[in-house]
Amino acid sequence: MEYTKLNSGYNMPILGYGVYKVDPVRTEELVSQALKNGYRLIDTAQYYRNEEGVGKAINNSGVPRSEIFLTTKLAPNGGYNETKDSIDKSLRALNQDYIDLLLIHWPGSDYLGMWKAMEEAVESGKVRSIGLSNFYGKEFDNIVNNAHIMPAVDQNETHVFRQQFEIQDSISKFDTKLEAWSPLTANPANVMNNSTLKNLSDKYQKSVAQIMLRSLIQREIIAIPKTTHEDRMIENIDIFDFSLTDEDMNEIKQLDKDVSLFGWL
Ligand SMILES: NC(=O)c1ccc[n+]([C@@H]2O[C@H](COP(=O)([O-])OP(=O)(O)OC[C@H]3O[C@@H](n4cnc5c(N)ncnc54)[C@H](OP(=O)(O)O)[C@@H]3O)[C@@H](O)[C@H]2O)c1
């Protein structure tokens, strides 16, 4: 596994396992598989309703907690007071002493109040790093203009069709790392026949999914693909034994359409 250094001083695995739409009933089993197959970053959220299964898998894995990097996201319900309770609720659901990375899932009405409560959670040791998700432009600026702790990451839709060069550049001024959600476009079946990606797949004898993930981590973007199949988990993490050339990266750059596939910001 390779790591990227966050502005909080902590190292974060560059590739992880995301559990959006993983059925709560299967979460413990699938996260256990991911940990067994070398994943050390797990990305969940209150909204996914599967924090319990994630926590059980971590606690029963036999992997030292210090080697696992756990992210969860707060649903933006309320401001400062509600967030203090909400952080404790996640810690209880996860059955953990601390969360490695806590994100605001999307900008709600009082994200500055939320951020203040998150900064206090860092001071009290409940959380190690804090960050944002789906924050762009005005909302991102508002956080950094009022914060004591700069966001460690901004987790946004990022994949071959939305490569996010502009946001990556603008947040890098605060040493904030871009993290890619839906790094495989959420529907890789639609991408498998893309000629640029197929050619690179043939060239490196790697799957199209592996080419897409490799292109992100080479830009130092953290990627958290989701799958419910163990063979795909193994495939998605097997991307550390080859490198795309500058020319390959330029070809992939041409695929950027700079629009959301999901009608998001
Ligand atoms: N912050 C946010 O607002 C936000 C939003 C969306 C997602 N996320 C995070 O990002 C993670 C990933 O995003 P995502 O789940 O939307 O999309 P994704 O990881 O881009 O794609 C997941 C889809 O790809 C399939 N897949 C996975 N590996 C594959 C492979 N090697 N070959 C072919 N198909 C493959 C999966 O199918 P199977 O499961 O059937 O294998 C699933 O349908 C989420 O789990 C979540 O942690 C965050």
The ligand as a Tripos MOL2 file, in Angstrom:
@<TRIPOS>MOLECULE
LIG
   48    52     1     0     0
SMALL
NO_CHARGES

@<TRIPOS>ATOM
      1 N1        -19.0890   11.5510   -0.3900 N.am      1 LIG1
      2 C1        -20.0600   11.2350   -1.2220 C.2       1 LIG1
      3 O1        -21.0100   11.9870   -1.4380 O.2       1 LIG1
      4 C2        -19.9750    9.9160   -1.9360 C.ar      1 LIG1
      5 C3        -20.8390    9.6370   -3.0100 C.ar      1 LIG1
      6 C4        -20.7090    8.4080   -3.6540 C.ar      1 LIG1
      7 C5        -19.7550    7.4890   -3.2260 C.ar      1 LIG1
      8 N2        -18.9440    7.7750   -2.1630 N.ar      1 LIG1
      9 C6        -17.9000    6.8320   -1.6970 C.3       1 LIG1
     10 O2        -17.1710    6.3550   -2.8230 O.3       1 LIG1
     11 C7        -17.2490    4.9400   -2.8600 C.3       1 LIG1
     12 C8        -17.2020    4.4480   -4.2900 C.3       1 LIG1
     13 O3        -18.2020    5.0660   -5.0650 O.3       1 LIG1
     14 P1        -19.3920    4.2710   -5.7780 P.3       1 LIG1
     15 O4        -19.6900    3.0720   -4.9780 O.co2     1 LIG1
     16 O5        -20.4950    5.2400   -6.0390 O.co2     1 LIG1
     17 O6        -18.8030    3.9150   -7.1990 O.3       1 LIG1
     18 P2        -17.5220    3.1590   -7.8050 P.3       1 LIG1
     19 O7        -16.6220    2.6550   -6.7700 O.co2     1 LIG1
     20 O8        -16.9940    4.0760   -8.8580 O.co2     1 LIG1
     21 O9        -18.2060    1.9590   -8.5830 O.3       1 LIG1
     22 C9        -18.8670    0.9230   -7.8900 C.3       1 LIG1
     23 C10       -19.4770   -0.0100   -8.9520 C.3       1 LIG1
     24 O10       -18.4330   -0.5900   -9.7280 O.3       1 LIG1
     25 C11       -18.5360   -2.0050   -9.7250 C.3       1 LIG1
     26 N3        -17.1320   -2.4810   -9.7060 N.ar      1 LIG1
     27 C12       -16.2360   -2.3550   -8.7010 C.ar      1 LIG1
     28 N4        -15.0450   -2.8560   -9.0590 N.ar      1 LIG1
     29 C13       -15.1780   -3.3100  -10.3270 C.ar      1 LIG1
     30 C14       -14.2970   -3.9430  -11.2360 C.ar      1 LIG1
     31 N5        -13.0410   -4.1840  -10.9090 N.pl3     1 LIG1
     32 N6        -14.7760   -4.2790  -12.4650 N.ar      1 LIG1
     33 C15       -16.0610   -4.0280  -12.7960 C.ar      1 LIG1
     34 N7        -16.9430   -3.4400  -11.9800 N.ar      1 LIG1
     35 C16       -16.5050   -3.0880  -10.7420 C.ar      1 LIG1
     36 C17       -19.3250   -2.3500   -8.5010 C.3       1 LIG1
     37 O11       -20.1030   -3.4930   -8.7150 O.3       1 LIG1
     38 P3        -20.1740   -4.7190   -7.6690 P.3       1 LIG1
     39 O12       -20.4250   -4.1350   -6.3070 O.co2     1 LIG1
     40 O13       -21.3100   -5.5380   -8.1860 O.co2     1 LIG1
     41 O14       -18.8550   -5.4100   -7.7930 O.co2     1 LIG1
     42 C18       -20.2580   -1.1430   -8.3560 C.3       1 LIG1
     43 O15       -21.4180   -1.3010   -9.1450 O.3       1 LIG1
     44 C19       -18.5580    4.6360   -2.1320 C.3       1 LIG1
     45 O16       -18.6670    3.2920   -1.7290 O.3       1 LIG1
     46 C20       -18.4800    5.6090   -0.9940 C.3       1 LIG1
     47 O17       -17.6060    5.1400    0.0140 O.3       1 LIG1
     48 C21       -19.0420    8.9710   -1.5250 C.ar      1 LIG1
@<TRIPOS>BOND
     1     1     2 1
     2     2     3 2
     3     2     4 1
     4     4     5 ar
     5     4    48 ar
     6     5     6 ar
     7     6     7 ar
     8     7     8 ar
     9     8     9 1
    10     8    48 ar
    11     9    10 1
    12     9    46 1
    13    10    11 1
    14    11    12 1
    15    11    44 1
    16    12    13 1
    17    13    14 1
    18    14    15 2
    19    14    16 1
    20    14    17 1
    21    17    18 1
    22    18    19 2
    23    18    20 1
    24    18    21 1
    25    21    22 1
    26    22    23 1
    27    23    24 1
    28    23    42 1
    29    24    25 1
    30    25    26 1
    31    25    36 1
    32    26    27 ar
    33    26    35 ar
    34    27    28 ar
    35    28    29 ar
    36    29    30 ar
    37    29    35 ar
    38    30    31 1
    39    30    32 ar
    40    32    33 ar
    41    33    34 ar
    42    34    35 ar
    43    36    37 1
    44    36    42 1
    45    37    38 1
    46    38    39 2
    47    38    40 1
    48    38    41 1
    49    42    43 1
    50    44    45 1
    51    44    46 1
    52    46    47 1
@<TRIPOS>SUBSTRUCTURE
     1 LIG1         1 GROUP 0 **** ****
